[in-house]
Amino acid sequence: MKRRLILLLILVPLVADCGPKTKPILAKFDATALTAVQEIARIEREQTTAGNLMPAQALTVRYALKPVIAFGQSATDALIAWQPGQPVPPEMLKLAAELGTFLETVVLKIPNEKARLALVIAVAVAQQAWQVAIITMQSEQQPELTPALVGGAA
Amino acid sequence: MTAEEALKWVSVVNSLASLGVPIAKLIVALKTMLTDEQVQEVLLKVRLGWVAAQQENDTRIAELEAIVMG
């Protein structure tokens, strides 16, 4: 029952009409996702130079980054055209999902701990921004439910 | 607030998040709203950033393919 409530709290703001805070908060997530991608690129070069990533592993990271960047571009275009009252652009949901896929299918499988940890931190910052975006959208639509979700106390 | 200041502000919030500042405090910070024009300016800069990231990634892929494939 509690899980269903949490799932509902997460999904409702993403499909419902969104208020005026939605655009700034999604812009923040978009900027953070870009920062994460730039950081991943820097870390890949650094860790490859240090010998912690083999060239073939680095290539896997770079191939996996391509769809993240493509969704980043389309999400930004969609957000530029977005108006209050519309649902969250689906491209933005795809960008958030693609970062999760990148983390699960590529980063967590990197054998070198130092390289893996550096990349996990870069992705985690973007995921936290996404979490903030979801909670802010919830606060616009269901202000009475947000304190329980944030504070964990019912 | 100019677009540059807005970007710095985004960077500060990101830094706070990475340091483990509770999300509830970040939400309070996020109530400092940007105007629609400032948000659009930030998004246009982010758009350019994505294009640059794609170019950098494609260049690096070419470099790494040359190394891996000998």
Backbone of each chain as ProteinMPNN parsed JSONL, in Angstrom:
{"seq_chain_A": "MKRRLILLLILVPLVADCGPKTKPILAKFDATALTAVQEIARIEREQTTAGNLMPAQALTVRYALKPVIAFGQSATDALIAWQPGQPVPPEMLKLAAELGTFLETVVLKIPNEKARLALVIAVAVAQQAWQVAIITMQSEQQPELTPALVGGAA", "coords_chain_A": {"N_chain_A": [[0.841, -1.209, 0.0], [1.898, 1.246, 0.907], [4.011, 1.413, -0.89], [2.602, 1.673, -3.274], [1.464, 4.173, -2.904], [3.731, 5.807, -2.83], [4.684, 5.371, -5.439], [2.575, 6.476, -6.861], [2.79, 9.111, -6.028], [5.131, 9.798, -7.293], [4.555, 9.465, -10.022], [2.282, 11.031, -10.628], [2.887, 13.931, -10.892], [4.3, 13.891, -13.257], [2.673, 13.248, -15.372], [0.545, 14.901, -15.146], [-0.808, 18.268, -15.62], [1.581, 20.891, -15.373], [2.899, 23.368, -13.098], [4.055, 26.869, -12.678], [6.637, 26.673, -11.519], [7.786, 24.544, -12.666], [9.242, 24.783, -15.101], [11.698, 26.288, -14.478], [12.812, 24.422, -12.667], [13.101, 22.116, -14.176], [14.845, 23.103, -16.065], [17.056, 23.436, -14.483], [17.625, 20.753, -13.882], [18.244, 19.882, -16.473], [20.536, 21.445, -17.036], [22.18, 20.381, -15.075], [22.364, 17.717, -15.877], [23.783, 18.076, -18.24], [26.178, 19.085, -17.163], [26.968, 16.793, -15.796], [27.477, 15.044, -17.932], [29.607, 16.386, -19.169], [31.436, 16.175, -17.124], [31.722, 13.401, -16.962], [32.97, 12.943, -19.414], [35.394, 14.265, -18.968], [36.404, 12.757, -16.817], [36.632, 10.262, -18.028], [38.748, 10.698, -19.868], [40.798, 11.351, -18.072], [40.977, 9.015, -16.448], [41.593, 7.096, -18.338], [44.058, 7.975, -19.253], [45.454, 7.6, -16.889], [45.543, 4.905, -16.824], [43.58, 3.448, -15.623], [41.299, 2.909, -16.987], [40.854, 0.88, -19.787], [41.48, 1.409, -23.306], [39.411, 0.194, -24.841], [37.382, -0.054, -22.948], [36.964, 2.609, -22.365], [35.979, 3.407, -24.806], [33.544, 2.062, -24.811], [32.228, 3.481, -22.79], [32.067, 5.974, -24.042], [30.511, 5.388, -26.34], [28.131, 4.74, -25.061], [27.461, 7.162, -24.054], [26.464, 8.595, -26.136], [23.545, 8.307, -26.726], [22.582, 9.567, -24.396], [23.453, 12.202, -24.692], [22.082, 12.838, -27.043], [19.401, 12.692, -26.18], [19.558, 14.713, -24.33], [19.856, 16.981, -25.932], [17.399, 16.943, -27.376], [15.61, 17.09, -25.265], [16.188, 19.592, -24.218], [15.447, 21.257, -26.35], [12.704, 20.702, -26.349], [12.023, 21.7, -23.874], [12.569, 24.4, -24.129], [10.471, 25.153, -25.743], [8.362, 24.645, -24.107], [5.37, 25.315, -22.188], [3.821, 26.644, -19.206], [1.37, 24.573, -17.641], [1.332, 22.544, -19.39], [2.063, 18.979, -19.69], [5.059, 17.378, -18.332], [7.758, 17.47, -20.622], [8.084, 14.588, -22.68], [10.61, 13.971, -23.613], [12.28, 14.844, -21.615], [11.815, 13.014, -19.6], [12.877, 10.797, -20.851], [15.562, 11.516, -20.965], [16.26, 11.492, -18.235], [15.796, 8.784, -17.716], [17.647, 7.624, -19.434], [20.084, 8.348, -18.322], [20.021, 6.771, -16.051], [20.076, 4.239, -17.228], [22.586, 4.341, -18.438], [24.176, 4.409, -16.153], [23.599, 1.883, -14.995], [24.117, -0.064, -17.034], [26.665, 0.441, -18.0], [28.52, 2.012, -16.33], [28.477, 0.783, -13.737], [29.574, -1.642, -14.336], [32.222, -1.325, -14.772], [35.403, -2.495, -14.103], [37.591, -1.32, -12.654], [37.889, 0.204, -9.57], [38.385, 2.876, -8.826], [37.923, 4.38, -11.178], [35.275, 3.638, -11.642], [33.937, 4.648, -9.352], [34.35, 7.425, -9.582], [32.852, 7.991, -11.874], [30.317, 7.161, -11.071], [29.69, 9.08, -9.116], [29.481, 11.388, -10.672], [27.187, 10.824, -12.225], [25.344, 10.504, -10.181], [24.923, 13.064, -9.099], [23.41, 14.309, -11.088], [21.18, 12.673, -11.003], [20.212, 13.255, -8.516], [19.398, 15.858, -8.892], [17.261, 15.384, -10.548], [15.579, 14.098, -8.797], [15.006, 16.208, -7.06], [13.6, 17.795, -8.859], [11.29, 16.256, -9.313], [10.16, 16.234, -6.741], [9.69, 18.954, -6.35], [7.798, 19.46, -8.332], [5.757, 17.918, -7.363], [5.183, 19.356, -5.059], [3.968, 21.558, -6.096], [1.588, 20.569, -7.017], [0.423, 18.88, -5.104], [0.565, 20.027, -2.353], [0.004, 19.288, 0.275], [0.923, 16.719, 0.589], [3.646, 16.631, 0.263], [5.418, 17.317, 2.562], [5.43, 14.948, 4.112], [6.644, 13.16, 2.4], [9.181, 14.285, 1.991], [10.248, 14.657, 4.587], [9.929, 12.157, 5.627], [8.385, 11.505, 7.732], [5.216, 10.587, 8.824]], "CA_chain_A": [[0.0, 0.0, 0.0], [2.787, 2.401, 1.004], [4.749, 1.476, -2.148], [1.694, 2.197, -4.303], [1.308, 5.599, -2.648], [4.981, 6.454, -3.258], [4.702, 5.324, -6.895], [1.582, 7.449, -7.309], [3.351, 10.445, -5.777], [6.165, 10.055, -8.288], [4.031, 9.504, -11.384], [1.253, 12.059, -10.842], [3.333, 15.206, -11.457], [4.919, 13.739, -14.562], [1.659, 13.149, -16.42], [-0.448, 15.965, -14.968], [-0.371, 19.603, -16.02], [2.58, 21.374, -14.418], [2.779, 24.78, -12.769], [5.106, 27.795, -13.102], [7.977, 26.326, -11.031], [8.259, 23.36, -13.384], [10.259, 25.088, -16.116], [13.016, 26.523, -13.864], [13.371, 23.222, -12.017], [13.532, 21.205, -15.246], [16.034, 23.729, -16.651], [18.15, 23.114, -13.561], [17.991, 19.353, -14.11], [18.867, 19.823, -17.791], [21.896, 21.983, -16.884], [22.945, 19.439, -14.251], [22.65, 16.547, -16.715], [24.877, 18.478, -19.128], [27.39, 19.133, -16.34], [27.346, 15.398, -15.529], [28.06, 14.499, -19.17], [30.926, 17.019, -19.324], [32.294, 15.607, -16.08], [31.999, 12.016, -17.38], [33.958, 13.035, -20.495], [36.684, 14.624, -18.353], [36.854, 11.609, -16.015], [37.052, 9.187, -18.96], [40.094, 11.027, -20.363], [41.72, 11.287, -16.919], [41.158, 7.628, -16.009], [42.256, 6.368, -19.428], [45.463, 8.399, -19.191], [46.053, 7.0, -15.685], [45.595, 3.449, -16.987], [42.487, 2.8, -14.885], [40.347, 2.474, -18.014], [41.483, 0.463, -21.03], [40.847, 2.126, -24.426], [38.142, -0.444, -25.237], [36.385, 0.311, -21.925], [36.682, 4.04, -22.568], [35.129, 3.484, -26.0], [32.198, 1.639, -24.378], [31.663, 4.63, -22.067], [31.751, 7.038, -25.015], [29.356, 4.956, -27.157], [26.936, 4.798, -24.204], [27.156, 8.569, -23.796], [25.805, 9.176, -27.325], [22.096, 8.515, -26.554], [22.343, 10.539, -23.316], [23.625, 13.533, -25.287], [20.981, 13.042, -28.007], [18.19, 13.012, -25.413], [19.799, 16.024, -23.719], [19.544, 18.008, -26.94], [15.958, 16.975, -27.681], [14.914, 17.536, -24.05], [16.373, 21.045, -24.115], [14.569, 21.856, -27.371], [11.313, 20.574, -25.897], [11.83, 22.572, -22.713], [12.541, 25.783, -24.626], [9.129, 25.389, -26.296], [7.361, 24.245, -23.105], [4.592, 26.367, -21.528], [3.135, 26.176, -17.987], [0.068, 23.962, -17.885], [1.543, 21.327, -20.187], [2.782, 17.931, -18.954], [6.515, 17.362, -18.498], [8.097, 16.94, -21.947], [8.524, 13.187, -22.611], [12.062, 13.906, -23.862], [12.945, 15.046, -20.325], [11.724, 11.717, -18.909], [13.817, 9.895, -21.525], [16.914, 11.91, -20.548], [16.459, 10.966, -16.876], [15.864, 7.319, -17.81], [18.875, 7.239, -20.137], [21.181, 8.471, -17.356], [19.934, 5.563, -15.214], [20.537, 3.111, -18.056], [24.044, 4.512, -18.567], [24.77, 4.006, -14.875], [23.433, 0.437, -14.763], [24.668, -0.959, -18.062], [28.067, 0.722, -18.328], [29.378, 2.478, -15.226], [28.578, -0.196, -12.64], [30.308, -2.831, -14.81], [33.644, -0.999, -14.926], [36.097, -3.232, -13.035], [38.472, -0.493, -11.816], [37.06, 0.872, -8.559], [38.601, 4.326, -8.847], [37.215, 4.917, -12.351], [33.84, 3.409, -11.446], [33.432, 5.56, -8.322], [34.342, 8.79, -10.119], [31.734, 8.111, -12.814], [29.063, 7.035, -10.301], [29.429, 10.369, -8.464], [29.034, 12.336, -11.711], [25.792, 10.501, -12.58], [24.502, 10.666, -8.985], [24.555, 14.484, -8.946], [22.299, 14.566, -12.018], [19.995, 11.955, -10.538], [19.677, 13.996, -7.369], [18.68, 17.013, -9.455], [15.984, 14.854, -11.051], [14.772, 13.848, -7.594], [14.535, 17.534, -6.623], [12.587, 18.233, -9.832], [10.049, 15.508, -9.056], [9.579, 16.685, -5.469], [9.175, 20.317, -6.532], [6.553, 19.378, -9.112], [4.742, 17.404, -6.431], [4.807, 20.413, -4.11], [3.065, 22.473, -6.788], [0.292, 19.944, -7.28], [-0.143, 18.274, -3.912], [1.398, 20.548, -1.275], [-0.242, 18.639, 1.563], [1.571, 15.41, 0.637], [5.103, 16.745, 0.142], [6.209, 17.236, 3.789], [5.587, 13.557, 4.542], [7.587, 12.505, 1.501], [10.518, 14.854, 2.203], [10.734, 14.41, 5.932], [9.845, 10.736, 5.932], [7.52, 11.295, 8.892], [3.814, 10.727, 8.482]], "C_chain_A": [[0.877, 1.261, 0.0], [3.571, 2.577, -0.304], [3.889, 2.073, -3.254], [1.54, 3.709, -4.159], [2.54, 6.351, -3.138], [5.046, 6.499, -4.779], [3.752, 6.359, -7.481], [2.128, 8.865, -7.169], [4.393, 10.803, -6.825], [5.559, 10.279, -9.664], [3.067, 10.657, -11.635], [1.798, 13.35, -11.454], [3.902, 15.079, -12.86], [3.89, 13.673, -15.684], [0.628, 14.272, -16.322], [0.099, 17.289, -15.496], [0.556, 20.17, -14.948], [2.508, 22.892, -14.273], [4.0, 25.592, -13.147], [6.509, 27.442, -12.624], [8.606, 25.216, -11.867], [9.391, 23.693, -14.351], [11.628, 25.393, -15.498], [13.634, 25.257, -13.277], [13.825, 22.206, -13.064], [14.761, 21.767, -15.96], [17.255, 23.422, -15.784], [18.596, 21.671, -13.757], [18.728, 19.206, -15.438], [20.323, 20.296, -17.713], [22.769, 21.016, -16.082], [23.307, 18.193, -15.052], [23.793, 16.855, -17.68], [26.2, 18.515, -18.365], [27.893, 17.718, -16.064], [28.023, 14.783, -16.751], [29.46, 15.082, -19.4], [31.92, 16.434, -18.327], [32.68, 14.161, -16.44], [33.077, 12.009, -18.472], [35.351, 13.33, -19.923], [37.27, 13.432, -17.584], [37.346, 10.479, -16.929], [38.481, 9.459, -19.446], [41.131, 10.842, -19.257], [42.026, 9.839, -16.542], [41.824, 6.77, -17.091], [43.748, 6.701, -19.426], [46.181, 7.73, -18.013], [46.144, 5.472, -15.781], [44.503, 2.713, -16.221], [41.358, 2.346, -15.814], [41.148, 2.066, -19.246], [40.782, 1.204, -22.189], [39.512, 1.515, -24.85], [37.029, -0.111, -24.236], [35.974, 1.773, -22.087], [35.749, 4.223, -23.764], [33.695, 3.072, -25.659], [31.494, 2.777, -23.655], [31.21, 5.69, -23.068], [30.577, 6.667, -25.92], [28.063, 5.116, -26.345], [26.509, 6.236, -23.91], [26.356, 9.199, -24.947], [24.284, 9.358, -27.147], [21.757, 9.504, -25.442], [22.416, 11.955, -23.886], [22.48, 13.842, -26.261], [19.686, 13.395, -27.273], [18.336, 14.372, -24.723], [19.442, 17.144, -24.679], [18.051, 18.1, -27.191], [15.154, 17.452, -26.473], [15.019, 19.054, -23.902], [15.491, 21.774, -25.129], [13.115, 21.843, -26.905], [11.029, 21.542, -24.749], [11.794, 24.048, -23.119], [11.131, 26.128, -25.122], [8.014, 25.155, -25.273], [6.665, 25.463, -22.476], [3.948, 25.809, -20.262], [1.745, 25.649, -18.309], [0.17, 22.706, -18.727], [2.204, 20.259, -19.324], [4.281, 18.051, -19.181], [6.839, 16.801, -19.882], [8.606, 15.494, -21.843], [10.022, 13.038, -22.843], [12.84, 14.054, -22.565], [12.935, 13.742, -19.52], [12.725, 10.741, -19.514], [15.252, 10.217, -21.124], [17.214, 11.346, -19.16], [16.621, 9.454, -16.911], [17.18, 6.87, -18.436], [20.094, 7.36, -19.228], [21.211, 7.244, -16.444], [20.438, 4.341, -15.952], [22.056, 3.146, -18.199], [24.753, 4.033, -17.296], [24.753, 2.484, -14.714], [24.195, -0.421, -15.758], [26.145, -0.735, -18.357], [28.904, 0.992, -17.078], [29.563, 1.403, -14.161], [29.338, -1.458, -13.047], [31.798, -2.554, -15.019], [34.417, -1.654, -13.782], [36.961, -2.368, -12.114], [37.636, 0.381, -10.873], [37.165, 2.398, -8.622], [37.819, 4.973, -9.993], [35.71, 4.8, -12.163], [33.252, 4.434, -10.485], [33.331, 6.995, -8.856], [33.145, 8.998, -11.051], [30.388, 8.01, -12.097], [28.697, 8.376, -9.667], [28.89, 11.378, -9.482], [27.569, 12.088, -12.072], [24.864, 10.786, -11.39], [24.054, 12.114, -8.787], [23.374, 14.821, -9.855], [21.032, 13.868, -11.54], [19.364, 12.657, -9.337], [18.893, 15.226, -7.839], [17.315, 16.575, -9.988], [15.02, 14.606, -9.893], [14.179, 15.168, -7.084], [13.429, 18.024, -7.55], [11.256, 17.547, -9.555], [9.373, 16.034, -7.792], [8.998, 18.092, -5.6], [7.869, 20.311, -7.309], [5.417, 18.855, -8.246], [4.257, 18.504, -5.506], [3.864, 21.426, -4.754], [1.662, 21.901, -6.908], [-0.388, 19.41, -6.034], [0.647, 18.725, -2.688], [1.199, 19.829, 0.054], [0.49, 17.306, 1.699], [3.088, 15.513, 0.705], [5.865, 16.66, 1.462], [6.451, 15.805, 4.251], [6.624, 12.858, 3.694], [9.014, 12.978, 1.783], [11.068, 14.465, 3.564], [10.711, 12.956, 6.345], [8.958, 10.458, 7.12], [6.069, 11.517, 8.499], [3.025, 11.23, 9.668]], "O_chain_A": [[0.657, 2.198, -0.767], [3.778, 3.695, -0.777], [4.362, 2.867, -4.066], [1.491, 4.436, -5.151], [2.425, 7.396, -3.778], [5.413, 7.522, -5.357], [4.071, 7.032, -8.461], [1.961, 9.706, -8.053], [4.528, 11.966, -7.204], [5.988, 11.171, -10.396], [3.034, 11.205, -12.737], [1.241, 13.833, -12.439], [3.978, 16.073, -13.582], [4.202, 14.006, -16.828], [-0.077, 14.563, -17.289], [1.289, 17.422, -15.779], [0.34, 19.953, -13.756], [2.111, 23.603, -15.196], [4.886, 25.099, -13.845], [7.486, 27.86, -13.246], [9.811, 24.976, -11.787], [10.387, 22.972, -14.415], [12.629, 24.826, -15.935], [14.843, 25.047, -13.379], [14.822, 21.513, -12.864], [15.62, 21.008, -16.411], [18.348, 23.178, -16.296], [19.793, 21.386, -13.797], [19.724, 18.487, -15.52], [21.226, 19.648, -18.243], [23.954, 20.852, -16.375], [24.415, 17.671, -14.93], [24.662, 16.015, -17.915], [27.22, 18.034, -18.858], [29.098, 17.468, -16.092], [29.026, 14.081, -16.621], [30.383, 14.361, -19.779], [33.091, 16.225, -18.644], [33.825, 13.752, -16.244], [33.982, 11.174, -18.455], [36.347, 12.733, -20.333], [38.461, 13.136, -17.682], [38.349, 9.826, -16.639], [39.324, 8.562, -19.438], [42.194, 10.26, -19.471], [43.185, 9.474, -16.342], [42.541, 5.82, -16.776], [44.592, 5.817, -19.58], [47.346, 7.346, -18.115], [46.748, 4.826, -14.925], [44.502, 1.483, -16.175], [40.556, 1.488, -15.446], [42.018, 2.809, -19.701], [39.618, 1.583, -22.06], [38.579, 2.246, -25.182], [35.878, 0.091, -24.624], [34.801, 2.125, -21.963], [34.854, 5.068, -23.75], [32.741, 3.667, -26.161], [30.307, 3.016, -23.874], [30.112, 6.235, -22.956], [29.744, 7.516, -26.238], [27.04, 5.563, -26.864], [25.357, 6.498, -23.564], [25.663, 10.199, -24.76], [23.776, 10.452, -27.39], [20.75, 10.207, -25.53], [21.562, 12.796, -23.607], [21.973, 14.963, -26.299], [18.957, 14.293, -27.695], [17.354, 15.095, -24.554], [18.81, 18.129, -24.298], [17.489, 19.195, -27.218], [14.141, 18.134, -26.627], [14.058, 19.716, -23.51], [14.865, 22.784, -24.805], [12.392, 22.829, -27.045], [9.948, 22.124, -24.66], [11.073, 24.846, -22.52], [10.659, 27.251, -24.943], [6.848, 25.44, -25.551], [7.288, 26.503, -22.262], [3.567, 24.639, -20.228], [1.033, 26.208, -19.143], [-0.761, 21.903, -18.785], [2.843, 20.589, -18.325], [4.726, 18.736, -20.102], [6.276, 15.783, -20.286], [9.466, 15.204, -21.011], [10.642, 12.1, -22.341], [13.917, 13.479, -22.409], [13.911, 13.406, -18.848], [13.349, 9.956, -18.8], [16.07, 9.312, -20.958], [18.287, 10.79, -18.93], [17.478, 8.901, -16.222], [17.76, 5.865, -18.027], [21.033, 6.572, -19.341], [22.281, 6.737, -16.104], [21.139, 3.506, -15.382], [22.726, 2.118, -18.096], [25.777, 3.352, -17.351], [25.758, 1.875, -14.346], [24.844, -1.395, -15.376], [26.809, -1.617, -18.901], [29.874, 0.286, -16.805], [30.686, 1.143, -13.731], [29.707, -2.259, -12.188], [32.55, -3.452, -15.399], [34.122, -1.398, -12.614], [37.057, -2.649, -10.92], [36.801, 1.176, -11.306], [36.17, 3.112, -8.488], [37.14, 5.982, -9.802], [34.959, 5.724, -12.476], [32.203, 5.019, -10.756], [32.345, 7.69, -8.608], [32.504, 10.048, -11.023], [29.431, 8.69, -12.467], [27.531, 8.769, -9.677], [27.959, 12.128, -9.19], [26.795, 13.036, -12.209], [23.739, 11.252, -11.571], [22.928, 12.361, -8.354], [22.452, 15.528, -9.45], [19.935, 14.414, -11.659], [18.145, 12.653, -9.167], [17.867, 15.585, -7.262], [16.336, 17.314, -9.888], [13.82, 14.864, -9.991], [13.004, 15.234, -6.724], [12.44, 18.597, -7.095], [10.209, 18.194, -9.562], [8.161, 16.253, -7.772], [7.946, 18.392, -5.034], [6.944, 21.059, -6.992], [4.271, 19.285, -8.372], [3.067, 18.585, -5.198], [3.067, 22.071, -4.072], [0.674, 22.635, -6.904], [-1.611, 19.469, -5.906], [1.322, 17.916, -2.052], [2.119, 19.764, 0.869], [0.66, 16.812, 2.813], [3.75, 14.579, 1.157], [6.892, 15.982, 1.503], [7.539, 15.478, 4.725], [7.403, 12.051, 4.202], [9.945, 12.173, 1.809], [12.203, 14.004, 3.683], [11.387, 12.56, 7.295], [8.781, 9.299, 7.496], [5.739, 12.54, 7.899], [1.811, 11.412, 9.57]]}, "seq_chain_B": "MTAEEALKWVSVVNSLASLGVPIAKLIVALKTMLTDEQVQEVLLKVRLGWVAAQQENDTRIAELEAIVMG", "coords_chain_B": {"N_chain_B": [[18.733, 39.302, -12.011], [21.335, 38.069, -13.989], [21.849, 35.911, -16.907], [24.301, 34.66, -16.624], [24.72, 34.875, -13.868], [22.594, 33.326, -13.081], [23.393, 30.817, -13.998], [25.608, 30.445, -12.368], [24.299, 30.271, -9.969], [22.852, 27.903, -10.34], [25.016, 26.2, -10.384], [25.95, 26.459, -7.759], [23.815, 25.353, -6.322], [23.952, 22.752, -7.287], [26.428, 22.004, -6.248], [25.873, 22.054, -3.528], [24.04, 19.98, -3.41], [25.673, 17.837, -4.116], [27.257, 17.748, -1.915], [25.651, 16.691, -0.068], [23.6, 18.149, 1.07], [20.408, 18.361, 2.559], [17.488, 17.535, 0.659], [15.131, 18.92, 1.178], [16.048, 21.411, 2.045], [17.194, 22.318, -0.274], [14.968, 22.683, -1.84], [13.786, 24.853, -0.617], [15.741, 26.738, -1.261], [15.376, 26.776, -3.981], [13.119, 28.232, -4.312], [13.786, 30.739, -4.911], [13.027, 32.38, -7.541], [13.6, 32.378, -11.088], [13.162, 34.688, -13.785], [10.985, 34.207, -16.653], [12.349, 34.906, -18.974], [15.024, 34.748, -18.165], [15.241, 32.022, -17.625], [14.869, 31.017, -20.201], [17.173, 32.05, -21.394], [19.164, 30.66, -20.006], [18.533, 28.061, -20.855], [19.073, 28.234, -23.6], [21.822, 28.524, -23.538], [22.49, 26.102, -22.374], [21.655, 24.421, -24.414], [23.57, 24.985, -26.392], [25.721, 23.95, -25.026], [25.13, 21.202, -25.011], [25.43, 20.648, -27.736], [28.156, 21.147, -28.077], [29.119, 19.159, -26.389], [28.37, 16.889, -27.779], [29.991, 17.109, -30.039], [32.529, 16.92, -28.89], [32.361, 14.331, -27.869], [32.071, 12.765, -30.189], [34.52, 13.28, -31.436], [36.296, 12.171, -29.587], [35.488, 9.5, -29.665], [36.315, 8.803, -32.229], [39.086, 9.02, -31.886], [39.567, 7.013, -29.954], [38.609, 4.75, -31.295], [40.501, 4.557, -33.298], [42.727, 3.854, -31.789], [41.914, 1.416, -30.551], [41.265, -0.208, -32.724], [43.602, -0.292, -33.973]], "CA_chain_B": [[19.763, 38.264, -12.129], [21.682, 37.812, -15.397], [21.946, 34.476, -17.226], [25.56, 34.171, -16.039], [24.466, 34.714, -12.429], [21.685, 32.185, -12.934], [24.185, 29.601, -14.165], [26.41, 30.302, -11.143], [23.361, 29.834, -8.944], [22.625, 26.471, -10.595], [26.238, 25.507, -9.986], [25.993, 26.434, -6.289], [22.827, 24.374, -5.853], [24.503, 21.427, -7.604], [27.5, 21.722, -5.293], [25.235, 21.741, -2.25], [23.448, 18.639, -3.531], [26.747, 16.842, -4.12], [27.81, 17.681, -0.557], [24.684, 15.994, 0.766], [22.63, 19.039, 1.718], [19.097, 17.734, 2.415], [16.665, 17.985, -0.465], [14.152, 19.907, 1.655], [16.709, 22.724, 2.067], [17.379, 22.739, -1.662], [13.67, 23.159, -2.338], [13.649, 26.219, -0.101], [16.629, 27.57, -2.078], [14.839, 26.858, -5.341], [12.001, 29.177, -4.364], [14.303, 31.952, -5.549], [12.617, 32.087, -8.911], [14.13, 33.128, -12.207], [12.1, 35.118, -14.704], [10.869, 33.354, -17.843], [13.42, 35.267, -19.915], [16.292, 34.211, -17.649], [15.206, 30.57, -17.826], [15.096, 30.783, -21.634], [18.595, 32.323, -21.663], [19.92, 29.512, -19.478], [18.274, 26.902, -21.722], [19.785, 28.409, -24.875], [23.241, 28.226, -23.263], [22.573, 24.649, -22.165], [21.531, 23.827, -25.76], [24.896, 25.081, -27.004], [26.571, 23.018, -24.282], [24.871, 19.839, -25.511], [26.026, 20.535, -29.08], [29.603, 21.039, -27.86], [29.37, 17.844, -25.784], [28.254, 15.891, -28.849], [31.185, 17.224, -30.885], [33.649, 16.384, -28.12], [32.197, 12.88, -27.762], [32.343, 12.176, -31.506], [35.972, 13.376, -31.658], [36.952, 11.203, -28.707], [35.171, 8.165, -30.187], [37.207, 8.59, -33.378], [40.441, 8.793, -31.335], [39.615, 5.711, -29.277], [38.455, 3.707, -32.334], [41.799, 4.435, -33.973], [43.62, 3.127, -30.868], [41.418, 0.045, -30.335], [41.29, -0.976, -33.969], [44.984, -0.304, -34.426]], "C_chain_B": [[20.066, 37.994, -13.607], [21.753, 36.305, -15.624], [23.212, 33.882, -16.61], [25.384, 33.926, -14.54], [23.559, 33.516, -12.176], [22.45, 30.87, -13.046], [25.055, 29.341, -12.937], [25.532, 29.769, -10.016], [23.058, 28.349, -9.085], [23.829, 25.671, -10.108], [26.335, 25.387, -8.465], [25.03, 25.379, -5.747], [23.327, 22.947, -6.111], [25.582, 21.035, -6.601], [26.923, 21.338, -3.937], [24.664, 20.324, -2.273], [24.539, 17.58, -3.448], [27.387, 16.707, -2.75], [26.82, 17.055, 0.426], [23.736, 16.901, 1.531], [21.226, 18.46, 1.503], [18.245, 18.369, 1.327], [15.67, 19.062, -0.035], [14.756, 21.316, 1.667], [16.913, 23.243, 0.654], [16.081, 23.298, -2.228], [13.417, 24.584, -1.86], [14.499, 27.166, -0.957], [16.047, 27.789, -3.47], [13.632, 27.788, -5.446], [12.449, 30.546, -4.856], [14.086, 31.767, -7.046], [13.346, 32.96, -9.926], [12.952, 33.6, -13.056], [12.084, 34.169, -15.901], [12.011, 33.626, -18.827], [14.762, 34.691, -19.476], [16.366, 32.702, -17.845], [15.476, 30.248, -19.302], [16.565, 31.008, -21.99], [19.468, 31.168, -21.198], [19.757, 28.321, -20.416], [18.995, 27.02, -23.065], [21.274, 28.124, -24.695], [23.443, 26.726, -23.056], [22.504, 23.931, -23.516], [22.873, 23.85, -26.474], [25.873, 24.111, -26.335], [26.394, 21.581, -24.743], [25.511, 19.625, -26.882], [27.542, 20.352, -28.953], [29.963, 19.668, -27.289], [29.308, 16.747, -26.843], [29.506, 15.913, -29.734], [32.4, 16.621, -30.178], [33.587, 14.867, -28.062], [32.537, 12.195, -29.091], [33.85, 12.18, -31.803], [36.707, 12.319, -30.849], [36.7, 9.766, -29.175], [36.111, 7.839, -31.357], [38.634, 8.289, -32.899], [40.558, 7.386, -30.757], [39.461, 4.563, -30.278], [39.785, 3.485, -33.048], [42.774, 3.64, -33.112], [43.205, 1.657, -30.786], [41.556, -0.793, -31.604], [42.677, -0.957, -34.621], [45.175, 0.454, -35.718]], "O_chain_B": [[19.153, 37.721, -14.388], [21.722, 35.519, -14.677], [23.205, 32.747, -16.133], [25.834, 32.911, -14.008], [23.725, 32.788, -11.198], [22.199, 29.928, -12.294], [25.23, 28.199, -12.511], [25.957, 28.933, -9.218], [23.008, 27.618, -8.096], [23.685, 24.608, -9.503], [26.748, 24.352, -7.941], [25.368, 24.615, -4.843], [23.155, 22.055, -5.28], [25.647, 19.888, -6.159], [27.411, 20.42, -3.278], [24.78, 19.572, -1.306], [24.365, 16.55, -2.796], [27.992, 15.679, -2.444], [27.121, 16.909, 1.611], [23.136, 16.485, 2.522], [20.884, 18.101, 0.376], [18.282, 19.58, 1.11], [15.396, 19.999, -0.785], [14.078, 22.292, 1.346], [16.82, 24.445, 0.402], [16.087, 24.261, -2.995], [12.898, 25.417, -2.604], [14.05, 28.249, -1.333], [16.209, 28.857, -4.06], [13.176, 28.095, -6.548], [11.628, 31.406, -5.177], [14.858, 31.089, -7.724], [13.665, 34.119, -9.661], [11.883, 32.991, -13.048], [13.038, 33.427, -16.134], [12.565, 32.706, -19.429], [15.54, 34.207, -20.298], [17.418, 32.163, -18.188], [16.222, 29.32, -19.612], [17.14, 30.262, -22.782], [20.39, 30.748, -21.896], [20.735, 27.645, -20.736], [19.472, 26.022, -23.606], [21.915, 27.556, -25.579], [24.437, 26.154, -23.504], [23.212, 22.948, -23.736], [23.273, 22.861, -27.089], [26.736, 23.528, -26.991], [27.362, 20.83, -24.858], [26.064, 18.561, -27.16], [28.135, 19.514, -29.632], [30.982, 19.083, -27.655], [30.09, 15.797, -26.813], [30.015, 14.864, -30.128], [33.196, 15.906, -30.788], [34.607, 14.188, -28.185], [33.212, 11.165, -29.108], [34.387, 11.216, -32.348], [37.617, 11.657, -31.347], [37.588, 8.917, -29.094], [36.632, 6.728, -31.453], [39.304, 7.411, -33.442], [41.517, 6.664, -31.031], [40.103, 3.522, -30.132], [40.146, 2.35, -33.362], [43.559, 2.845, -33.63], [44.038, 0.762, -30.932], [41.927, -1.965, -31.541], [42.884, -1.536, -35.687], [46.293, 0.533, -36.228]]}, "name": "protein", "num_of_chains": 2, "seq": "MKRRLILLLILVPLVADCGPKTKPILAKFDATALTAVQEIARIEREQTTAGNLMPAQALTVRYALKPVIAFGQSATDALIAWQPGQPVPPEMLKLAAELGTFLETVVLKIPNEKARLALVIAVAVAQQAWQVAIITMQSEQQPELTPALVGGAAMTAEEALKWVSVVNSLASLGVPIAKLIVALKTMLTDEQVQEVLLKVRLGWVAAQQENDTRIAELEAIVMG"}
